[in-house]
Amino acid sequence: AADLGVEVHAYAWGESETTDVIFSRKIAQRLGFPWKHVDLPDDFLVRYTPQWADIFGSSMHFHGMYQMAFLDAIIDEPGDAIISGFIGDVLSGSSLMQFDKGSVVYKKEWYKHWTTKEARHVLRVPIDDALEETAVEVRKISDTLPGSRFAKSLIFELWTRQRFFTSFQATLSGYWRGIATPFINRKYARFCLSLPRIALENRRLLGDVFRRHYGKLAVIPGTYADEPFIRTGRYLIKQRIARRLPPALHI
């Protein structure tokens, strides 16, 4: 959009010290986009739960209601369509899975809520039968999918989880004011699914694209990784200083 000279207004929502807010502001500054921070009300869970349930039923967990508060806040802002950006992290190699003794575990920590041991302790009800039933169902679905074990895990993740995530933002934005999502289509998805594991592990291909074509953005860290794709001398100096400070000051 910046290369084409399109008029874009950028926003970030949530608490001001979160990485999303900090890094999105830096990205907007680099690209020359107007940027605005939108604070969220403390009562958005109470205000938006009935509306979320009315739109999605129980097929999506209720994690996205903060976006309803954000959309309400920008309803009178300039522009027509809302571009929500790259959707479907599994296509970039962000949420690859590993199979361990019949169970399925997400490799990324932010997708793994409890270990089996923790679940047994926290729930305080018998769950072994449910875990075995789930494992049987996972194996049943996996056995019907084509390709290698790696390909199966990608398709499994897309079908069981990401298919909801690739649509809920568009659904919400369309409900409020219209939507443009130019980054998801079958041709693109098939290309990503055809890539070998080495191109996707730790988002390798995505990192190469940023380093080669988007250098101004590749020097900015993000929620995608602990470090930027291009580590500048200034960044390394700041990193060395930060390591001597208490963890609370690292950001």
C-alpha positions in Angstrom: 0.0 0.0 0.0 2.8 2.4 0.8 4.6 1.6 -2.5 1.4 2.4 -4.4 0.8 5.6 -2.5 -2.5 4.5 -1.2 -4.0 6.6 1.6 -3.9 4.3 4.7 -4.8 5.1 8.3 -3.2 2.7 10.8 -4.5 1.8 14.3 -3.5 -0.2 17.3 -5.7 -1.1 20.2 -5.1 -2.3 23.7 -2.8 -1.3 26.5 -0.1 1.1 25.4 2.8 -1.0 26.6 1.9 -4.1 24.6 4.2 -5.2 21.8 1.4 -4.8 19.2 1.0 -1.1 20.0 4.7 -0.4 20.2 5.8 -2.1 17.0 2.8 -1.1 14.9 3.5 2.5 15.7 7.1 2.1 14.5 5.9 0.4 11.3 3.4 3.2 10.6 6.1 5.8 11.1 8.5 4.0 8.7 5.8 3.8 6.0 4.5 7.3 6.6 1.0 6.3 7.6 -1.1 8.3 10.2 -1.3 6.1 13.3 -3.7 6.2 16.3 -3.9 4.3 19.5 -7.3 3.2 20.6 -7.8 2.3 24.3 -10.3 -0.4 25.1 -13.1 -0.2 27.7 -12.8 -2.4 30.8 -16.3 -3.7 30.3 -16.0 -5.1 26.7 -16.6 -8.6 27.9 -20.0 -7.7 29.4 -20.9 -5.4 26.5 -20.1 -7.7 23.6 -20.6 -11.3 24.7 -24.2 -11.5 23.6 -23.5 -9.9 20.2 -20.5 -12.3 19.6 -22.6 -15.3 20.5 -25.3 -14.1 18.1 -22.9 -13.8 15.2 -20.7 -16.9 15.7 -22.6 -19.2 18.1 -20.3 -21.5 19.9 -18.1 -22.3 16.9 -15.5 -19.7 17.9 -14.2 -19.1 21.3 -14.9 -15.6 22.6 -11.3 -14.2 22.4 -12.1 -11.7 19.7 -14.6 -9.4 21.4 -12.0 -6.7 22.0 -12.1 -6.1 18.2 -15.8 -5.2 18.5 -14.8 -2.4 21.0 -12.1 -1.3 18.6 -14.5 -1.2 15.6 -17.0 0.8 17.6 -14.2 3.3 18.4 -13.2 3.8 14.8 -16.7 3.8 13.2 -16.4 7.5 12.3 -12.7 7.4 11.3 -11.8 8.1 7.6 -11.8 5.4 5.0 -14.1 2.8 3.6 -12.7 -0.7 3.8 -10.7 -2.3 6.7 -7.7 -4.3 5.7 -6.9 -6.7 8.4 -3.5 -7.8 7.0 -2.0 -11.3 6.8 -4.4 -13.9 8.2 -3.7 -17.6 8.7 -0.4 -17.9 10.5 -0.2 -21.6 9.7 0.6 -20.8 6.0 3.8 -19.0 7.1 4.9 -21.8 9.4 3.9 -20.1 12.6 2.0 -22.9 14.2 3.4 -26.2 13.1 2.5 -29.1 15.2 4.2 -32.1 16.6 2.7 -35.5 17.3 3.8 -37.1 20.6 2.7 -40.6 21.7 -0.7 -40.3 20.1 -1.5 -36.8 21.3 -1.2 -33.5 19.4 0.9 -30.6 20.9 1.3 -27.2 19.4 5.0 -26.3 19.1 4.4 -22.6 19.9 3.9 -21.9 23.6 1.1 -19.4 23.0 -1.1 -22.1 21.6 -0.5 -24.6 24.4 -2.5 -23.8 27.4 -2.0 -26.9 29.6 0.0 -30.0 29.6 -1.9 -33.2 30.1 -0.6 -33.4 33.7 -1.6 -29.8 34.4 -5.1 -30.4 32.9 -5.6 -33.4 35.2 -4.7 -31.3 38.2 -6.6 -28.2 37.3 -9.9 -29.8 36.1 -10.1 -32.2 39.1 -12.4 -34.5 37.0 -11.4 -37.7 35.1 -10.2 -36.7 31.6 -8.3 -39.7 30.4 -11.3 -41.1 28.4 -11.8 -37.6 26.8 -8.1 -37.4 25.9 -8.2 -40.8 24.4 -11.3 -40.0 22.4 -9.7 -36.8 21.1 -6.5 -38.7 20.2 -8.5 -41.3 18.2 -10.4 -38.5 16.4 -7.1 -36.7 15.6 -5.5 -39.9 14.2 -8.7 -40.6 12.2 -8.7 -37.2 10.5 -4.9 -37.3 10.0 -5.1 -40.7 8.3 -7.5 -39.3 5.7 -5.3 -36.3 4.8 -2.8 -36.5 1.9 0.9 -35.9 2.0 3.7 -36.4 4.4 3.4 -36.1 8.2 4.4 -32.4 7.9 1.8 -31.7 5.2 -0.8 -33.5 7.2 -0.1 -31.3 10.3 -0.5 -28.1 8.2 -3.8 -29.1 6.7 -5.1 -30.4 10.0 -4.3 -27.1 11.6 -6.0 -25.2 8.8 -9.1 -27.3 8.9 -9.6 -27.6 12.6 -8.6 -24.2 13.8 -7.4 -21.6 11.3 -10.5 -21.8 9.1 -12.4 -19.9 11.8 -9.6 -17.4 12.4 -9.3 -16.6 8.7 -12.9 -15.4 8.6 -13.9 -13.9 11.9 -12.0 -10.6 11.5 -13.5 -10.2 8.0 -17.0 -11.0 9.4 -16.7 -8.4 12.1 -15.3 -5.7 9.9 -18.0 -6.4 7.3 -20.6 -6.2 10.0 -19.4 -2.7 11.0 -18.4 -1.0 7.7 -17.2 -3.2 4.9 -14.1 -5.2 4.4 -11.1 -5.9 2.1 -9.0 -9.0 2.7 -6.7 -9.3 -0.4 -4.3 -11.7 1.1 -6.3 -15.0 1.2 -7.2 -17.0 -1.8 -7.0 -20.6 -2.9 -4.0 -20.1 -5.2 -2.0 -18.5 -2.5 -3.0 -21.1 0.1 -2.1 -24.0 -2.3 1.3 -22.4 -2.9 2.1 -22.2 0.8 0.9 -25.8 1.4 3.2 -27.0 -1.4 6.3 -25.6 0.3 8.8 -28.0 2.0 9.2 -27.8 5.8 12.6 -26.2 5.5 11.0 -23.1 3.9 8.5 -22.7 6.7 10.3 -23.8 9.9 10.6 -20.7 12.1 9.0 -18.7 9.3 12.2 -18.9 7.2 10.7 -17.9 3.9 8.7 -15.1 5.4 11.9 -13.8 7.0 13.8 -14.0 3.6 11.0 -12.0 1.9 11.2 -9.2 4.5 15.0 -9.1 4.4 15.1 -8.9 0.6 12.1 -6.7 -0.1 11.0 -4.8 3.0 14.3 -3.8 4.7 12.7 -0.8 6.4 10.3 -3.1 8.3 12.7 -6.1 8.8 14.7 -4.0 11.3 11.6 -3.7 13.6 10.9 -6.5 16.0 7.4 -7.9 16.3 5.1 -10.4 17.9 6.3 -13.0 15.2 9.7 -13.5 16.8 12.0 -12.5 19.7 14.3 -10.5 17.3 13.9 -8.6 14.1 14.6 -10.2 10.8 17.5 -7.8 10.3 19.6 -7.1 13.4 21.2 -3.7 13.1 24.2 -2.5 15.1 22.0 -0.1 17.0 19.6 -3.0 17.9 22.5 -5.2 19.1 23.8 -2.4 21.4 20.3 -1.9 22.9 19.9 -5.6 23.3 23.2 -5.8 25.2 22.2 -3.0 27.5 18.7 -4.5 28.0 20.2 -7.8 29.1 21.8 -6.0 32.1 18.5 -4.5 33.1 15.6 -6.2 35.0 13.2 -8.1 32.7 10.4 -5.6 33.3 12.5 -3.0 31.5 13.5 -5.1 28.4 10.7 -3.9 26.2 
